[in-house]
Amino acid sequence: MKGTVLMAEYKMQFRDGFLDRTKQMSGLKTDEAFAGAIGVSESVLARAKKTNECTPLMLIGLYKAFGFQPGEIAQIKQTA
């Protein structure tokens, strides 16, 4: 449409393999324990593993639990 500005959509996505490496590094054996350590439910963790999307809550949880900085955890990617 004339005069309409289209904005591309962006998503915060985990760096490749980040969640699996972090769980292994943590020594936690189950997804339930890992999710609890980062302050999210198991369903939130499962969704993140499936979509590779990093929510602000997970970003904060990973910082609080393990000291990761945002740039170590995720990157911003254009989706459209």
C-alpha positions in Angstrom: 0.0 0.0 0.0 1.2 3.5 -0.8 2.6 5.2 2.3 2.7 2.1 4.4 6.0 1.2 6.0 6.5 -2.5 6.4 8.7 -3.6 9.3 10.5 -6.8 9.1 9.9 -9.2 12.1 12.8 -10.1 14.3 13.2 -12.9 16.8 15.7 -13.7 19.5 17.1 -17.2 18.8 19.4 -19.3 20.8 22.9 -19.8 19.4 23.2 -23.2 17.7 23.3 -26.0 20.3 23.3 -23.6 23.2 20.6 -25.3 25.3 22.0 -28.8 24.9 25.5 -27.7 25.7 24.4 -25.7 28.8 22.4 -28.6 30.2 25.3 -30.9 29.7 27.7 -28.4 31.3 25.4 -27.9 34.2 25.4 -31.6 35.1 21.7 -31.6 35.5 20.3 -34.9 34.2 16.7 -34.1 33.4 14.9 -31.4 31.5 12.7 -30.8 34.6 15.8 -30.0 36.7 17.3 -27.8 34.0 14.1 -25.9 33.5 13.8 -25.4 37.2 17.4 -24.1 37.5 16.7 -21.4 34.9 13.3 -20.6 36.3 10.9 -21.8 33.6 8.5 -24.7 33.3 9.3 -27.8 31.4 6.8 -26.9 28.7 8.5 -23.5 28.1 11.9 -25.3 27.8 10.4 -27.9 25.4 8.9 -25.1 23.3 12.3 -23.3 23.2 14.0 -26.5 22.1 11.5 -27.0 19.3 11.4 -23.4 18.0 14.9 -22.2 19.1 13.3 -19.0 20.3 14.8 -17.4 23.4 12.3 -15.5 25.6 13.4 -12.7 27.9 12.5 -14.9 30.9 14.9 -17.6 29.7 17.6 -15.0 29.0 17.3 -13.8 32.6 17.1 -17.3 34.1 20.3 -18.4 32.2 22.1 -15.3 33.5 21.0 -15.8 37.1 21.7 -19.6 37.1 25.0 -19.7 35.1 26.2 -16.1 34.6 25.7 -16.1 30.8 25.6 -12.7 29.1 22.9 -12.2 26.4 25.3 -12.3 23.5 26.6 -15.7 24.6 23.0 -17.1 24.7 21.2 -15.7 21.7 21.3 -13.6 18.6 18.6 -11.5 16.8 17.5 -12.9 13.5 15.2 -11.5 10.9 12.3 -13.8 10.2 10.6 -12.1 7.2 
